[in-house]
Amino acid sequence: MTALVLGAIVFVAIYVIIAAEWWHKTVAALVGGLLMILLGVLSQEEAFDAVDWNVIFLLAGMMIIAHITAETGIFQWLAIRAVKLADGRPTRLLIILSVVTAVASAFLDNVTTVVLIVPVTIYIAETLGIKPRPFLISEILAANIGGAATLIGDPPNILIGSAAGLGFNKFLVHMVPPVVIVLGLYLLAARFIFRADLAGGSQHRELVLAMDERKVLADRVLLRKALIVLGATLAGFLLHRTVHLEPATVALTGATVLLLWSRFPPQEALAEVEWTTLFFFVGLFIMVEGVVKVGLIDLLAQRALALTGGELATASFLILWLSAVLSGVVDNIPYTATMIPLVQELGRGDPAREPLWWALALGADFGGNATLIGASANIIVANLAAKGGHTITFRQFLAYGVPVTLASTLIASLWLWLRYLL
């Protein structure tokens, strides 16, 4: 049996197990990664190199910062303020949280954004006596849409910008317009998409509106320290290219400084790190590297692109839709890394063929919304929700993710045609 067939069988089998929820997804991903090694698809060294340690340590650092910050009561304060701003109305609250998530995802990154906003969201929902699931699903969708707007908002954009020499300003010019259109239409549709989930209203609206948010701030000294470190860390993310530091290094530096400065018990902070999430990523990265190494993704992409004959419009639409579909199946980071050489070959360094890169970015970013494992932010939200006792299953997310992805990709197709190909 060839390595390509072995790799494909392992990946499809584990994907079905995760989608059907027969095993815990972390166990399934680790089994898949281990099988890639034991069956000889990857060597141990290749498996280790396949893991994006920048993502792993970025998450670990931000989880430590978020936990220490949460101990001050600031998330409860933000939650009460948000409820009052929305007048306690769930639909209005969902729109506000989605907008905040989308904007923050564009200028930080969607991974950092969801780590910070999910605790606030869960507290809001529990305080109002409503289910947090619709809010969390909407935040996932908004994070991936908003993150598409800038060079630093979503990991695929960083890979594309580096490979194609596209800077921050270019991303703003070419990606902000379609993202604003998609986000605006999504927010208009959200009140109908989640209407059934929010139909019951709030059980404790009047009680929450009467709360004094100042009373929930438990430790103002720690809060001051945490906000200084958090602000410096977020600034570091924005400037990481200038200071030549990876986001993971910035996050771990912030976590270490806060642990030292606050004298917070390190064993407690480390206990709050979502290890199941991190190990799920480890297994997933190894598993995806297996199908990338054996050439499965490359084979599918080359066969599809061969149908275009190199014609710009056809190639752009095919890259967009292929990216949207495959990014929902495999994490959009390794998918984008695989597609970059193919797009470079199609582009041949011709500036007139730049739309191919925007097609790849839009497809990979929007396609990450299709399934619960399509993008890193999705996985993090689901695991943070599970930790709080609120489950988002693969099938539950699919019911929202697929329609939003299809609509987003249709709008992106229209944008590509009107902006570049007409």
C-alpha positions as CSV (number, residue, x, y, z in Angstrom):
1,M,0.0,0.0,0.0
2,T,1.5,3.4,-1.0
3,A,2.2,6.2,1.4
4,L,-0.4,8.3,-0.3
5,V,-3.2,5.7,0.2
6,L,-2.1,5.1,3.8
7,G,-2.0,8.8,4.7
8,A,-5.4,9.3,3.0
9,I,-7.0,6.4,4.9
10,V,-5.7,7.6,8.3
11,F,-6.8,11.1,7.7
12,V,-10.3,10.3,6.4
13,A,-10.9,7.7,9.2
14,I,-9.9,10.1,12.0
15,Y,-11.9,12.9,10.4
16,V,-15.0,10.7,10.4
17,I,-14.4,9.8,14.0
18,I,-14.1,13.5,15.0
19,A,-17.1,14.5,13.0
20,A,-19.2,11.6,14.3
21,E,-17.9,12.3,17.9
22,W,-17.2,8.7,18.5
23,W,-14.0,9.6,20.4
24,H,-12.9,12.8,22.2
25,K,-11.4,14.9,19.4
26,T,-8.1,15.3,21.2
27,V,-7.7,11.5,21.5
28,A,-8.7,11.1,17.9
29,A,-6.2,13.7,16.7
30,L,-3.3,12.2,18.7
31,V,-4.2,8.7,17.4
32,G,-4.1,10.0,13.9
33,G,-0.8,11.7,14.4
34,L,0.7,8.6,16.0
35,L,-0.5,6.4,13.1
36,M,1.2,8.7,10.6
37,I,4.5,8.0,12.5
38,L,4.0,4.3,13.1
39,L,2.9,3.6,9.6
40,G,6.0,5.3,8.2
41,V,4.2,8.2,6.5
42,L,6.2,10.6,8.6
43,S,9.5,10.2,10.6
44,Q,9.5,11.4,14.2
45,E,11.6,14.4,13.2
46,E,9.1,15.3,10.4
47,A,6.2,15.0,12.9
48,F,7.9,17.3,15.4
49,D,8.7,19.8,12.7
50,A,5.1,19.6,11.5
51,V,3.8,21.1,14.7
52,D,3.3,24.9,14.5
53,W,4.9,25.7,17.9
54,N,4.3,29.3,17.4
55,V,0.5,28.6,17.6
56,I,1.0,26.3,20.6
57,F,3.1,28.7,22.7
58,L,1.0,31.7,21.6
59,L,-2.1,30.0,23.0
60,A,-0.3,28.9,26.2
61,G,1.0,32.4,26.9
62,M,-2.3,34.0,26.2
63,M,-4.2,31.5,28.3
64,I,-2.0,32.3,31.3
65,I,-2.4,36.0,30.9
66,A,-6.2,35.6,30.4
67,H,-6.6,33.5,33.6
68,I,-4.6,35.9,35.8
69,T,-6.6,38.8,34.3
70,A,-9.9,37.0,34.9
71,E,-9.0,36.8,38.7
72,T,-9.4,40.6,38.9
73,G,-13.1,40.5,37.9
74,I,-12.5,42.6,34.8
75,F,-14.3,40.0,32.5
76,Q,-17.4,40.3,34.7
77,W,-17.1,44.1,34.6
78,L,-17.0,44.0,30.8
79,A,-19.9,41.5,30.7
80,I,-22.2,43.7,32.7
81,R,-21.2,46.8,30.7
82,A,-21.9,44.9,27.4
83,V,-25.3,43.8,28.8
84,K,-26.2,47.3,29.7
85,L,-25.1,48.6,26.3
86,A,-27.4,46.1,24.7
87,D,-30.2,46.9,27.1
88,G,-30.2,43.2,28.1
89,R,-31.6,42.1,24.7
90,P,-29.9,38.9,23.5
91,T,-30.1,39.6,19.8
92,R,-28.6,43.1,20.2
93,L,-25.9,41.6,22.5
94,L,-25.0,39.0,19.9
95,I,-24.5,41.7,17.3
96,I,-22.3,43.8,19.6
97,L,-20.1,40.8,20.6
98,S,-19.8,39.8,17.0
99,V,-18.7,43.3,15.9
100,V,-16.2,43.5,18.7
101,T,-14.8,40.1,17.8
102,A,-14.5,40.9,14.1
103,V,-12.8,44.2,14.6
104,A,-10.4,42.9,17.3
105,S,-9.6,39.9,15.1
106,A,-8.5,42.2,12.3
107,F,-6.0,44.1,14.4
108,L,-4.8,41.4,16.8
109,D,-5.4,38.0,15.4
110,N,-8.5,35.8,15.7
111,V,-6.8,33.3,18.0
112,T,-5.8,35.9,20.6
113,T,-9.2,37.6,20.3
114,V,-11.3,34.5,21.1
115,V,-9.1,33.5,24.0
116,L,-10.0,36.9,25.5
117,I,-13.6,37.3,24.5
118,V,-15.0,33.8,25.2
119,P,-14.8,34.1,29.1
120,V,-16.7,37.4,28.9
121,T,-19.3,35.8,26.6
122,I,-19.9,32.7,28.8
123,Y,-20.2,35.0,31.9
124,I,-22.7,37.2,30.1
125,A,-24.9,34.2,29.1
126,E,-24.8,32.6,32.5
127,T,-25.6,35.9,34.2
128,L,-28.6,36.5,31.9
129,G,-29.7,32.8,32.2
130,I,-29.4,32.1,28.5
131,K,-27.4,29.5,26.5
132,P,-24.0,30.8,25.3
133,R,-23.8,28.6,22.3
134,P,-25.3,31.0,19.7
135,F,-23.1,33.8,20.9
136,L,-20.0,31.6,20.7
137,I,-20.8,30.3,17.3
138,S,-21.4,33.8,16.0
139,E,-18.1,34.9,17.5
140,I,-16.3,32.1,15.6
141,L,-17.9,33.2,12.3
142,A,-17.1,36.8,13.0
143,A,-13.5,36.1,14.0
144,N,-12.8,34.3,10.8
145,I,-14.5,37.0,8.7
146,G,-12.9,39.9,10.5
147,G,-9.5,38.3,10.6
148,A,-9.5,38.1,6.8
149,A,-9.3,41.9,6.6
150,T,-5.6,42.4,7.4
151,L,-2.2,40.9,7.0
152,I,-2.0,39.9,10.7
153,G,-5.6,39.0,11.3
154,D,-5.5,35.3,10.2
155,P,-2.5,33.0,9.9
156,P,-3.1,32.2,6.2
157,N,-2.8,35.9,5.4
158,I,0.6,36.1,7.1
159,L,1.8,33.1,4.9
160,I,0.4,34.7,1.7
161,G,1.8,38.1,2.5
162,S,5.3,36.7,3.1
163,A,5.3,34.5,-0.1
164,A,3.8,37.1,-2.4
165,G,5.5,40.2,-1.0
166,L,2.1,41.8,-0.1
167,G,2.3,44.3,2.7
168,F,-0.1,45.5,5.4
169,N,-1.4,48.4,3.3
170,K,-2.1,46.1,0.3
171,F,-4.1,43.8,2.4
172,L,-6.1,46.8,3.7
173,V,-6.9,48.0,0.2
174,H,-7.8,44.6,-1.3
175,M,-9.3,42.7,1.6
176,V,-11.1,45.3,3.8
177,P,-13.9,46.0,1.2
178,P,-15.0,42.4,0.7
179,V,-14.7,41.7,4.4
180,V,-16.8,44.7,5.3
181,I,-19.5,43.6,2.8
182,V,-19.5,40.0,4.1
183,L,-19.5,41.1,7.7
184,G,-22.3,43.6,7.2
185,L,-24.5,41.1,5.4
186,Y,-23.7,38.4,8.0
187,L,-24.7,40.8,10.9
188,L,-28.0,41.5,9.1
189,A,-28.6,37.8,8.7
190,A,-27.5,36.9,12.2
191,R,-30.7,38.0,13.9
192,F,-32.6,35.5,11.6
193,I,-29.9,32.8,11.7
194,F,-30.0,32.7,15.5
195,R,-33.6,33.7,16.0
196,A,-34.7,30.3,17.3
197,D,-31.8,30.0,19.7
198,L,-32.5,33.4,21.2
199,A,-36.3,33.2,21.2
200,G,-36.6,32.7,24.9
201,G,-35.1,36.0,25.8
202,S,-33.3,36.7,29.1
203,Q,-34.5,35.3,32.4
204,H,-32.5,37.8,34.5
205,R,-32.5,40.9,32.4
206,E,-33.8,43.4,35.0
207,L,-31.5,41.9,37.7
208,V,-28.4,42.3,35.5
209,L,-29.3,45.9,34.4
210,A,-29.6,46.9,38.0
211,M,-26.1,45.5,38.9
212,D,-23.2,47.8,39.8
213,E,-20.3,46.6,37.7
214,R,-17.8,48.4,39.9
215,K,-18.5,45.9,42.7
216,V,-17.2,42.9,40.7
217,L,-13.7,44.2,40.5
218,A,-12.0,42.1,43.1
219,D,-8.3,43.2,43.0
220,R,-7.6,46.6,41.5
221,V,-3.8,46.3,42.1
222,L,-3.6,43.1,40.1
223,L,-5.9,44.5,37.5
224,R,-3.6,47.4,36.9
225,K,-0.6,45.1,36.5
226,A,-2.6,42.7,34.2
227,L,-3.9,45.5,32.0
228,I,-0.4,47.0,31.6
229,V,1.1,43.6,30.6
230,L,-1.9,42.8,28.4
231,G,-1.6,46.1,26.6
232,A,2.1,45.7,26.1
233,T,1.5,42.1,24.8
234,L,-1.1,43.3,22.3
235,A,1.2,46.1,21.2
236,G,3.9,43.5,20.7
237,F,1.6,41.5,18.4
238,L,1.0,44.6,16.3
239,L,4.8,45.4,16.1
240,H,6.2,41.8,16.1
241,R,7.6,42.2,12.6
242,T,9.3,45.4,13.5
243,V,10.9,44.0,16.7
244,H,11.6,40.7,15.0
245,L,9.8,38.5,17.5
246,E,7.3,35.8,16.8
247,P,3.9,36.3,18.4
248,A,4.5,33.2,20.6
249,T,7.6,34.8,22.1
250,V,5.6,38.0,22.8
251,A,2.9,36.0,24.5
252,L,5.3,33.9,26.6
253,T,7.2,37.1,27.6
254,G,4.0,38.7,28.7
255,A,2.9,35.6,30.7
256,T,6.3,35.4,32.4
257,V,6.4,39.1,33.3
258,L,2.9,38.9,34.7
259,L,3.7,35.8,36.8
260,L,6.8,37.5,38.2
261,W,5.2,40.9,38.8
262,S,1.9,39.7,40.2
263,R,3.4,36.8,42.3
264,F,0.5,34.7,41.1
265,P,0.9,31.0,41.9
266,P,2.4,29.5,38.7
267,Q,0.9,26.1,39.4
268,E,-2.6,27.6,39.4
269,A,-1.9,29.5,36.2
270,L,-0.5,26.5,34.4
271,A,-3.4,24.4,35.6
272,E,-5.8,26.7,33.7
273,V,-4.0,26.2,30.4
274,E,-6.2,24.3,28.0
275,W,-3.9,21.3,27.5
276,T,-6.6,19.3,25.7
277,T,-6.7,22.1,23.1
278,L,-3.0,22.3,22.7
279,F,-2.6,18.5,22.3
280,F,-5.5,18.5,19.8
281,F,-3.5,20.9,17.7
282,V,-0.3,18.8,18.0
283,G,-2.2,15.7,16.7
284,L,-3.9,17.7,14.0
285,F,-0.7,19.4,12.7
286,I,1.0,16.0,12.5
287,M,-2.0,14.4,10.8
288,V,-2.3,17.1,8.2
289,E,1.4,17.1,7.5
290,G,1.0,13.4,6.7
291,V,-1.5,14.1,3.9
292,V,0.6,17.1,2.7
293,K,3.8,15.1,2.6
294,V,2.3,12.2,0.6
295,G,1.0,14.8,-1.9
296,L,-2.7,14.3,-1.5
297,I,-3.6,18.0,-1.2
298,D,-1.1,18.9,-3.9
299,L,-2.6,16.2,-6.2
300,L,-6.1,17.4,-5.7
301,A,-5.1,21.1,-6.2
302,Q,-3.0,20.4,-9.4
303,R,-5.7,18.3,-10.9
304,A,-8.2,21.0,-10.3
305,L,-6.0,23.8,-11.5
306,A,-5.1,21.9,-14.7
307,L,-8.7,22.3,-15.7
308,T,-8.2,26.1,-15.9
309,G,-5.6,26.1,-18.6
310,G,-4.0,29.1,-16.8
311,E,-6.8,31.4,-17.7
312,L,-6.9,34.1,-14.9
313,A,-10.7,34.3,-14.3
314,T,-11.2,30.6,-14.2
315,A,-8.1,30.0,-12.1
316,S,-9.2,32.7,-9.6
317,F,-12.6,31.3,-9.1
318,L,-11.3,27.8,-8.8
319,I,-8.7,28.7,-6.3
320,L,-11.4,30.6,-4.3
321,W,-13.8,27.7,-4.2
322,L,-11.2,25.0,-3.8
323,S,-9.7,26.9,-0.9
324,A,-13.1,27.4,0.7
325,V,-13.9,23.7,0.5
326,L,-10.5,22.2,1.5
327,S,-9.9,24.8,4.3
328,G,-13.1,23.4,5.9
329,V,-11.7,19.9,5.8
330,V,-8.1,20.5,6.8
331,D,-6.9,23.4,9.0
332,N,-6.5,26.4,6.7
333,I,-2.9,27.0,7.8
334,P,-1.3,23.9,6.3
335,Y,-3.7,24.1,3.3
336,T,-2.5,27.6,2.5
337,A,1.2,26.6,2.9
338,T,0.5,23.8,0.3
339,M,-1.3,26.1,-2.2
340,I,1.3,28.9,-2.2
341,P,3.8,27.2,-4.6
342,L,0.9,26.4,-7.0
343,V,-0.3,30.0,-7.0
344,Q,3.3,31.2,-7.5
345,E,3.6,29.0,-10.5
346,L,0.3,30.1,-11.9
347,G,1.1,33.8,-11.2
348,R,4.6,33.6,-12.8
349,G,5.5,36.9,-11.1
350,D,3.0,38.8,-13.2
351,P,1.4,41.7,-11.2
352,A,-1.7,41.4,-13.4
353,R,-2.2,37.9,-11.9
354,E,-2.3,39.3,-8.3
355,P,-6.0,38.4,-8.0
356,L,-4.9,34.8,-7.6
357,W,-3.5,35.7,-4.2
358,W,-6.6,37.5,-3.1
359,A,-8.7,34.5,-4.2
360,L,-6.5,32.2,-2.1
361,A,-6.7,34.5,1.0
362,L,-10.5,34.9,0.7
363,G,-11.1,31.2,0.2
364,A,-8.8,30.0,3.0
365,D,-10.1,32.6,5.5
366,F,-13.8,32.3,4.8
367,G,-13.5,28.5,4.3
368,G,-12.2,28.2,7.8
369,N,-15.8,28.8,8.9
370,A,-17.2,25.7,7.3
371,T,-16.4,23.2,10.1
372,L,-15.3,23.1,13.7
373,I,-11.8,22.2,12.7
374,G,-11.5,24.5,9.7
375,A,-9.6,27.2,11.6
376,S,-7.6,27.5,14.9
377,A,-10.1,29.9,16.4
378,N,-13.0,27.5,16.0
379,I,-11.2,24.7,18.0
380,I,-10.2,27.1,20.8
381,V,-13.8,28.4,21.2
382,A,-15.2,24.9,21.3
383,N,-12.7,23.7,23.9
384,L,-13.1,26.8,26.1
385,A,-16.9,26.4,25.9
386,A,-16.6,22.7,26.9
387,K,-14.5,23.6,29.9
388,G,-17.3,25.9,31.0
389,G,-19.8,23.1,30.6
390,H,-21.2,24.2,27.3
391,T,-20.9,21.9,24.3
392,I,-20.6,22.9,20.7
393,T,-20.6,19.7,18.6
394,F,-19.2,19.2,15.1
395,R,-22.7,18.8,13.7
396,Q,-24.2,21.7,15.5
397,F,-21.5,24.0,14.2
398,L,-21.8,22.6,10.7
399,A,-25.5,23.7,10.5
400,Y,-24.3,27.4,10.8
401,G,-20.8,27.2,9.3
402,V,-21.6,25.7,5.9
403,P,-24.4,28.2,5.0
404,V,-22.3,31.2,6.1
405,T,-19.2,29.9,4.2
406,L,-21.2,29.3,1.0
407,A,-22.8,32.8,1.2
408,S,-19.4,34.4,2.0
409,T,-17.7,32.6,-0.9
410,L,-20.5,33.6,-3.3
411,I,-20.0,37.3,-2.2
412,A,-16.2,36.9,-2.6
413,S,-16.7,35.5,-6.1
414,L,-18.8,38.5,-7.1
415,W,-16.2,40.8,-5.6
416,L,-13.4,39.2,-7.5
417,W,-15.3,39.4,-10.7
418,L,-16.3,43.0,-10.3
419,R,-13.0,44.2,-8.9
420,Y,-10.4,42.4,-11.0
421,L,-11.9,40.3,-13.8
422,L,-14.7,42.3,-15.4
